[in-house]
Amino acid sequence: MFNIEEFDIKCNTEIIGRNFIYLDEIDSTNSFLLNKSEYNEHGTIVLTEYQSAGKGRLDREWVSTKEENLLFSILINEDIDAENVNLIVLGSSLAVAQSIENLFQLPVEIKWPNDILIAGKKVSGILLESSSKGNVIEKVVIGFGINVNQTSFEGQYGIRPTSIRLEAGHPVSRERLLSEILNNFEEVLTQIFSDSSKVLNDWKSRCKMLGERIKISDGENTKTGIFEDVDEMGFLLLRTQSGLEKILFGDVSLRT
């Protein structure tokens, strides 16, 4: 079981995670924070040991073994506008990558926009969802799925999965890792609102696909070109024969 006291000792945040909800099992941590109006405090976190309906990007299922990984969501409902929503996605993946590097000295890469890779294998995914009233975004919820101590993965995957335990060679403290992620996330979130260029530059330094020929699929259409850059809002810039195209979402892979 997750030791909340051990986590709290190591968590040095001022806002993120100060309202902490622990649940043994739930359908989805993202859905919980999006739909429960009574839990509306900025920075609230809900952590669960098991999700019966965990989800990833493009409506994919996220499967995780109970009590071995980190499944949590963070609620953001202050200083939100459309221009920084995608930066929050990049910043979230950056916080996870920094934390794994800091604690385990493992070489971590980020695949646009939010997959965390170690040795080319996927260790974490992030899903951002939001609710709006008219044209105003009322809340953003960032869901994190991180393979921490799981040692076997069944089924078929687009990217081979791994866990921090498998890559580090020893069991990992989930409490220590979560506190490190939240400490980094709060710092990154502050930077997004004050100096987003630093977040973008730090993110780009971990994206090895930059400059490579890639393929992007959104489930219906596929495009190819050179991954030229990420713009100031965090969108992918694809260089094709017809010019530079801004990509808002999709699955990215190296073109072979």
Secondary structure, DSSP 8 states (H G I E B T S, - for coil): ---HHHHHHH---SSTTSSEEEES-BS-HHHHHHH-TT---TT-EEEES-BTT-B-GGG-B----TTTSEEEEEEE-SS--HHHHHHHHHHHHHHHHHHHHHHH---EEEETTTEEEETTEEEEEEEEEEEEETTEEEEEEEEEEE--S-----S--SS-B--HHHHHTS---HHHHHHHHHHHHHHHHHHHHH-HHHHHHHHHTT-TTTTSEEEEE-SS-EEEEEEEEE-TTS-EEEEETTEEEEE-S-EEEE--
